[in-house]
């Protein structure tokens, strides 16, 4: 049985924050009904419940308007205390809003907000019953310091993650640009000179075709020799660019999906158990589509051999009416380098470039249950492939 890749389940941030706000509101209402009587505080009425809700429900919007949410929940909390209700009931929402301010806004704003919180706690200590002002202020300082500290760490981690992603994207773009530049230079070296010679000789032959047959024949001979040299050079260049198995014989045909079984057998011989499954009815596809799918599978299984450790892998081909889907999964360590070592071929960047060239899409990354997954979807309609990228025209 092949390994199935679970679809990622993405929960919107607003939904999560809404659930948190509702949970905190419920806990606070329950807390005020259970604990306030033991400390001699009055029974909460409708106004108290409304203020508790106002001190917690705005937290659902903390990711969008952190400072406005902070002001709203603290205003409701201070009003709750001013009306003589048990202060501890409006504790959770204001604290979470302070953490959010520290996590999303500059430190000076977080410090100013923490000073406001300390002052609000001091006011609660003044109107409270039997509260020690020193104890209240110490608690306020400790709580605010901890929340601001953790919020600052979260903000710095988010900034570092963003920078790393930008650097990785930049490296990937530079690698693609360098690869395209290299191919362009090779095409220029191989083709441009010969085509220029052919163009000049063809013009000469046409010009003297009737007046000087001997010169025309000489020009045609030069065209024949030059075109043969260009063709041979082009074949050698394509042999380099095809990223073919170095053990394959010179001039071997491009691999197709019919040869996937051989590829799987070679990987098995390398020590990785691999399963090959085909869903749907196999049919001949455009040569470029088959080559793209084969190379993606080859690169994915190579990465399994290099990086997945003791792993089992699975290759699935799914033939659909207008699409071919290729899925390669493993249950190994799931650590695949984002960089492409020199001389190691296109790697992950090559997978994306191949997919884009044929109008397809590719997703790759660690699996939720461990291991790594590569999923490629290629259109099998010629018109779709033609429109996939202007460079293929």
Buried (B, 14 or more C-beta within 10 A) or exposed (E): EBBEBEEEEEEEEEEEBBEBBBEBBEBBBEBBEEEBEEEEBEEBEEEBBEBBBBBBBBBBBBBEBBBEBBBBBBBBBBBBBEEEBBBBBBBBBBBBBBBBBBBBBEEEBBBEBBEBBBEBBEBBBEEBEEBEEEEBBEBBBEBBEEBBEEBBEBBEEEEEEEEEEEEEEEBBEEBBEEBEEEEEEBEEEBBEBBEEBBEBBBEBBEEBBEEBEEBBEBBBEBBEBBBEBBEEBBEEBEBEBBBBEEEEEEEEEBBBBEBBEEBBEBBBEEEBEBBBEEEEEEEEBBEBBBBBBBBBBBBBBBBBBEBBEEBBBBBBBBBEEEBBBBBBBBBBBBEBEEEBEEEBEBBBBBBBBBBBBBBBBBBBEEBEEEBBBBBBBBBBBEEBBBEBBEEEE
